[in-house]
Amino acid sequence: MCPENNRGMEPAQKERTPFSDIDGLTTEMSEVVLTALTEMGRHPEIRRVRRAGFDALRPALGSRLLDAGSGSGEVARRLAAEVGPRGDVIALDHSAAITTAAVARHDDSNVRYVTGDVGALALPGDSVDGVWCERVLQHVEDPDAAIGELRRVTRPGGRICLIDTDWDSLLFDGMPRPLQDTLMGYVAGHFMPPYRDMGRTLRRRLLAAGVSGLTATPVTCVFGSPDSAAVVLPMVNPRVPAGAWQTPPGLREEWLACVEAAGARGDFLAVLTIWVVAGTL
């Protein structure tokens, strides 16, 4: 049953998403987040976004690169292959648990894994030739300060590539709109970060930071089934524990039933735009 209703209840907001403090999560949620990071890296649409990022960053042989917010390290290892044996990559992540998982997956490439704060990098100025920062700034408290740090550690002539989501672009088809609006009102503050518009603001932020030659590429991810969407969109993933939803009784179940029904009919659709913005110092 998938009624078109509006419960008329005020949404419960939460200021930070699970990705903002992975080390502070329960063991169950920490495992969910790590699994999500791994599965996202394998998803064809996220790989399409990353291909646009590699084209924009243009990593050169022998370069030293920083992957700021490196997660489980798959991008850092790919960048290490691009820069070759004379280059190297610093894979930095705020979470000690995620860094440990990245070290466990190391493939002997020239990657050094460290924990640290993208807003206060323990690196000297002008120490890297390029920066990759993917879907991180939407979660930090002061994204412009973080961009300032990325700029500080990048040498003149170096490249900065920022990749982030425009969560305001998220749209669904196949489910009743009133139910969508009600559900999103509750989960937006928990499943979506405070800077929901981060993707489309990256160009302006880099321009203000003095980065030139900017390119801005919107990549619209298309998810044609609930299983595909669930990898990237937690609000359609039934594996996310019920306690993480912050919704009134029954709303999560009603929404997921509608998602499942749309998938069974074949008319489920979700779209989300992720921006790739890069420039030169």
SULVEN-V225160 format. One record per pair of residues at least 6 apart in sequence whose C-alpha atoms are under 6 Angstrom apart, sorted by the first residue. I is the first residue (numbers start at 1). J is the second residue. D is the distance in Angstrom with one decimal. If there is no record, write none. Layout:
i:I j:J d:D
i:I j:J d:D
This chain:
i:2 j:258 d:5.6
i:4 j:176 d:5.6
i:5 j:178 d:5.9
i:6 j:178 d:5.6
i:11 j:185 d:5.4
i:11 j:186 d:4.4
i:12 j:186 d:5.4
i:13 j:189 d:4.6
i:14 j:189 d:4.6
i:14 j:190 d:5.1
i:15 j:189 d:5.8
i:17 j:190 d:5.0
i:17 j:191 d:5.6
i:17 j:193 d:5.7
i:20 j:139 d:5.5
i:23 j:95 d:5.8
i:40 j:231 d:5.8
i:45 j:221 d:5.6
i:53 j:276 d:6.0
i:56 j:278 d:5.9
i:57 j:161 d:5.5
i:60 j:83 d:5.5
i:61 j:83 d:4.0
i:61 j:84 d:5.6
i:62 j:83 d:5.2
i:62 j:86 d:4.6
i:62 j:87 d:3.8
i:63 j:83 d:5.6
i:63 j:87 d:4.7
i:63 j:129 d:5.9
i:64 j:87 d:5.4
i:64 j:88 d:4.9
i:64 j:89 d:5.7
i:64 j:128 d:5.2
i:64 j:129 d:5.4
i:65 j:89 d:4.8
i:65 j:128 d:5.5
i:65 j:129 d:5.7
i:65 j:130 d:4.9
i:65 j:131 d:5.7
i:66 j:89 d:5.7
i:66 j:90 d:4.8
i:66 j:131 d:4.8
i:67 j:91 d:4.9
i:67 j:131 d:6.0
i:67 j:132 d:4.8
i:67 j:133 d:6.0
i:68 j:92 d:5.2
i:68 j:133 d:4.9
i:69 j:92 d:5.6
i:69 j:93 d:4.5
i:70 j:91 d:5.3
i:70 j:92 d:5.5
i:70 j:93 d:5.4
i:71 j:98 d:6.0
i:72 j:98 d:6.0
i:72 j:102 d:4.2
i:73 j:102 d:5.2
i:76 j:91 d:6.0
i:80 j:88 d:5.9
i:80 j:89 d:5.8
i:80 j:110 d:5.9
i:88 j:110 d:5.1
i:88 j:111 d:5.9
i:89 j:111 d:4.8
i:90 j:111 d:5.9
i:90 j:112 d:5.0
i:91 j:112 d:5.9
i:91 j:113 d:4.8
i:92 j:114 d:4.9
i:92 j:115 d:5.4
i:93 j:115 d:5.0
i:93 j:116 d:5.8
i:94 j:115 d:5.3
i:94 j:116 d:5.0
i:94 j:117 d:5.5
i:118 j:146 d:5.7
i:119 j:146 d:4.1
i:125 j:152 d:5.3
i:125 j:153 d:4.2
i:126 j:153 d:4.6
i:126 j:154 d:4.7
i:126 j:155 d:4.0
i:127 j:153 d:5.3
i:127 j:154 d:6.0
i:128 j:154 d:5.0
i:128 j:155 d:6.0
i:129 j:154 d:5.8
i:129 j:155 d:5.7
i:129 j:158 d:4.7
i:130 j:158 d:5.2
i:130 j:159 d:4.6
i:130 j:160 d:5.6
i:131 j:160 d:4.7
i:132 j:161 d:5.1
i:133 j:162 d:5.0
i:134 j:162 d:5.9
i:134 j:163 d:4.5
i:135 j:163 d:5.7
i:135 j:164 d:4.4
i:137 j:143 d:5.3
i:138 j:193 d:6.0
i:138 j:195 d:5.0
i:138 j:198 d:5.6
i:139 j:193 d:5.7
i:156 j:281 d:5.1
i:157 j:280 d:5.8
i:157 j:281 d:5.0
i:158 j:280 d:5.6
i:158 j:281 d:5.6
i:159 j:279 d:5.7
i:159 j:280 d:4.6
i:160 j:278 d:5.5
i:160 j:279 d:5.7
i:161 j:277 d:5.8
i:161 j:278 d:4.2
i:162 j:276 d:6.0
i:162 j:277 d:5.3
i:163 j:275 d:5.6
i:163 j:276 d:4.6
i:164 j:199 d:4.4
i:164 j:274 d:5.6
i:164 j:275 d:5.5
i:165 j:199 d:4.5
i:165 j:274 d:4.3
i:166 j:196 d:5.9
i:166 j:197 d:4.7
i:166 j:198 d:5.8
i:166 j:199 d:4.6
i:166 j:273 d:5.8
i:166 j:274 d:5.9
i:167 j:196 d:4.9
i:169 j:272 d:5.6
i:169 j:273 d:6.0
i:170 j:271 d:5.7
i:170 j:272 d:4.6
i:171 j:270 d:5.6
i:171 j:271 d:5.5
i:172 j:269 d:5.6
i:172 j:270 d:4.4
i:173 j:268 d:5.9
i:173 j:269 d:5.0
i:174 j:262 d:5.5
i:174 j:267 d:5.4
i:174 j:268 d:4.9
i:186 j:247 d:6.0
i:199 j:275 d:5.0
i:211 j:279 d:5.8
i:211 j:280 d:5.7
i:211 j:281 d:5.2
i:212 j:279 d:5.5
i:212 j:280 d:5.3
i:213 j:279 d:5.1
i:214 j:278 d:5.5
i:214 j:279 d:4.3
i:215 j:277 d:5.5
i:215 j:278 d:5.5
i:216 j:276 d:5.8
i:216 j:277 d:4.4
i:217 j:275 d:5.6
i:217 j:276 d:5.0
i:218 j:274 d:5.9
i:218 j:275 d:4.5
i:219 j:273 d:5.5
i:219 j:274 d:5.3
i:219 j:275 d:6.0
i:220 j:272 d:5.6
i:220 j:273 d:4.1
i:221 j:271 d:5.6
i:221 j:272 d:5.2
i:221 j:273 d:5.9
i:222 j:271 d:4.7
i:223 j:229 d:5.1
i:223 j:269 d:5.8
i:223 j:270 d:5.1
i:224 j:269 d:4.9
i:225 j:263 d:5.8
i:225 j:268 d:5.7
i:226 j:263 d:5.9
i:230 j:236 d:5.2
i:230 j:237 d:4.5
i:262 j:268 d:4.8
